Amino acid sequence: MPRRRRASTAGLFFHVVNRAAKRATLFEDRADYAAFERVIAAAVARSRVSLFAYCVMPNHWHLLLTPHVDGDLSRFMHWLTTTHARRWQTVRGLDGQGAVYQGRFKAIPVCDDRHFLWVCRYVERNPLRAGLVRRAEEWPWSSLARREADGKASYLTTWPVARPAGWTGHVNTPQTGAEVQAFRHAMRIGEPFGDEDWGRAVLNRMGVPPRRKRGQPTLVSS
């Protein structure tokens, strides 16, 4: 029986998301959000993973990152989620009383071109899209607010593509509904987010059979 080819993920960019079990509230107050940001910082410090953008929402979170060694995406995410879940349960006196997260994280590769910028914008725009703030930078628990406040954060890495001028205003400009739905569809089925030829090459590199691809709208802006 032929041996299955080992997946290669090092150097690829991934959008990662995970949610609370039963869509419960994970983060109830500022202390909860701050505690999770500390876990993110510790996870980055102990790993061979670069973090480019993130947003922590009441019952889920988004990360945009790249592992530098094959296998490090799973190792990074395992440490991040288990450490946070354990600490979350301890604070609430709920040790061993059910799952904190709904299951394994979801992740898709993202092309390092306009698609990377589009996903950064999608991630940082989340609280505005959800109606939690009037402007995206007002949400404290995201890479946008962190860079606005500090200029940088030790656990955030410079982007592989230039950050456009007026980025904050750009994040506050809506993305088209068709683009958002296409991206969410890609997340649901685990499809790479990028041009079709690139996507096929990435699936081949990862040892994943190609999927029947539905039409994807052209990105109207970065």
C-alpha positions in Angstrom: 0.0 0.0 0.0 1.6 3.3 -1.0 2.6 5.6 1.8 0.5 8.8 2.0 2.6 11.9 1.2 3.3 14.1 4.3 1.6 17.4 4.1 3.8 20.5 3.7 2.5 23.7 5.4 5.7 25.5 6.3 5.7 29.1 4.9 2.1 29.1 3.9 -0.3 31.7 5.3 -3.4 30.5 7.1 -6.6 32.1 8.3 -7.6 30.2 11.5 -10.8 30.4 13.4 -12.3 28.6 16.4 -15.5 29.0 18.4 -16.8 28.3 21.8 -18.7 25.1 22.3 -22.4 25.5 21.7 -21.6 29.1 20.7 -21.4 30.1 24.3 -19.7 33.3 25.4 -16.0 32.9 25.8 -15.1 36.4 26.8 -17.3 38.2 29.2 -15.2 41.2 30.3 -11.9 43.0 29.7 -10.1 40.5 32.0 -11.2 37.6 29.8 -10.0 39.3 26.6 -6.7 40.4 28.1 -6.0 36.9 29.5 -6.5 35.4 26.0 -4.2 38.0 24.4 -1.5 37.0 27.0 -2.0 33.4 25.9 -1.6 34.4 22.2 1.6 36.3 23.1 3.0 33.3 25.0 2.0 30.9 22.2 3.9 33.0 19.6 6.9 33.4 21.9 7.3 29.6 22.3 6.7 28.7 18.7 8.0 28.9 15.2 4.9 30.7 14.0 4.5 34.3 12.9 1.2 36.1 13.6 0.1 38.9 11.3 -3.5 39.8 12.3 -6.0 38.7 14.9 -9.4 39.6 16.3 -11.0 38.3 19.5 -14.8 38.3 19.5 -17.2 37.4 22.3 -17.6 33.7 21.3 -14.8 33.1 18.7 -11.6 34.5 17.4 -9.6 34.8 14.1 -5.9 34.6 13.5 -3.8 35.1 10.3 -0.5 33.4 10.7 2.3 31.3 9.1 4.1 28.3 10.5 7.8 28.1 9.6 8.2 24.4 10.2 5.9 21.6 9.0 3.6 20.5 11.8 3.9 23.7 13.8 0.5 25.0 12.9 -1.2 22.1 14.7 1.3 22.3 17.6 0.7 26.0 18.0 -3.0 25.7 17.9 -3.1 22.8 20.3 -1.1 24.7 22.9 -3.1 27.9 22.4 -6.5 26.3 22.7 -5.7 23.8 25.5 -3.8 26.4 27.6 -6.7 28.9 27.2 -9.4 26.3 27.9 -7.6 25.1 31.0 -7.1 28.6 32.4 -10.7 29.6 31.4 -12.1 26.6 33.3 -9.9 27.2 36.4 -10.9 30.8 36.7 -14.6 29.8 36.7 -14.2 26.7 38.9 -15.3 24.5 36.0 -12.3 22.1 35.7 -13.2 19.0 33.7 -16.8 20.1 33.2 -17.1 19.8 29.4 -15.4 21.2 26.3 -14.7 24.9 26.1 -14.2 24.9 22.3 -16.6 23.4 19.7 -13.8 21.2 18.3 -10.7 21.4 16.2 -9.9 24.8 14.7 -10.7 25.5 11.1 -7.9 26.8 8.8 -7.4 27.6 5.1 -4.3 28.7 3.2 -4.3 32.3 2.0 -2.3 33.6 -1.0 0.3 36.2 -0.1 -1.1 38.8 -2.5 -4.2 40.9 -2.6 -6.0 38.0 -0.9 -3.7 38.3 2.1 -4.7 42.0 2.5 -8.4 41.1 1.9 -8.3 38.6 4.8 -6.4 41.0 7.1 -9.2 43.5 6.4 -11.9 40.8 7.0 -10.3 39.8 10.3 -9.8 43.3 11.6 -13.3 44.4 10.4 -15.1 41.7 12.4 -16.3 43.8 15.4 -17.6 46.5 13.1 -19.4 44.0 10.9 -21.0 42.5 14.0 -22.2 46.0 15.2 -20.1 46.0 18.3 -18.4 49.3 17.6 -18.8 52.3 15.3 -15.3 52.0 13.9 -13.1 48.9 13.7 -10.2 50.5 15.6 -12.4 51.1 18.6 -12.5 47.3 19.4 -9.5 46.9 21.7 -8.9 43.2 21.2 -7.5 43.1 17.7 -4.3 43.6 15.8 -5.8 46.8 14.3 -6.3 48.4 17.7 -3.0 47.1 19.0 -1.0 48.6 16.1 -3.0 51.9 16.4 -2.3 52.1 20.1 1.3 50.8 20.3 2.6 51.2 16.7 3.4 47.5 17.1 3.1 44.6 19.5 5.9 42.1 20.2 3.8 39.2 19.1 2.8 40.7 15.8 5.0 40.3 12.6 5.4 42.7 9.7 3.2 41.7 6.8 4.7 40.0 3.7 3.0 42.7 1.5 3.0 46.4 2.1 0.3 47.7 4.3 -1.6 50.2 2.1 -1.8 53.9 3.1 -4.9 54.7 5.0 -5.3 51.2 6.1 -7.6 51.9 9.1 -10.0 53.8 6.8 -9.9 50.9 4.4 -10.8 48.4 7.1 -13.9 50.6 7.9 -15.1 50.4 4.3 -17.5 47.5 3.7 -16.4 44.5 1.7 -18.9 43.2 -0.8 -21.5 40.6 0.3 -20.4 38.3 -2.5 -16.8 38.4 -1.4 -17.6 37.7 2.2 -19.9 34.8 1.3 -17.2 33.3 -1.0 -14.6 33.5 1.8 -17.0 31.9 4.4 -17.7 29.2 1.9 -14.0 28.5 1.5 -13.7 28.3 5.3 -16.6 25.8 5.6 -15.1 23.4 3.1 -11.4 24.1 3.7 -10.6 25.6 0.3 -7.5 27.7 -0.3 -8.3 31.4 -0.7 -6.5 32.7 -3.7 -6.3 32.4 -7.5 -7.3 29.0 -8.9 -3.9 27.9 -10.2 -2.3 28.9 -6.9 -5.0 27.0 -5.0 -4.4 23.8 -7.0 -0.7 24.0 -6.3 -1.2 24.5 -2.6 -3.6 21.5 -2.4 -1.1 19.4 -4.2 1.7 20.5 -1.9 -0.5 19.7 1.1 -1.4 16.3 -0.3 -5.1 17.2 -0.5 -7.2 16.0 -3.5 -8.5 19.0 -5.6 -12.2 19.9 -5.0 -14.8 20.9 -7.5 -14.5 24.7 -7.3 -17.5 27.0 -7.5 -17.1 30.4 -9.1 -15.4 32.9 -6.9 -16.0 36.7 -7.3 -13.1 38.9 -8.2 -11.8 41.0 -5.3 -12.8 44.5 -6.0 -10.3 46.0 -3.5 -7.4 44.9 -1.4 
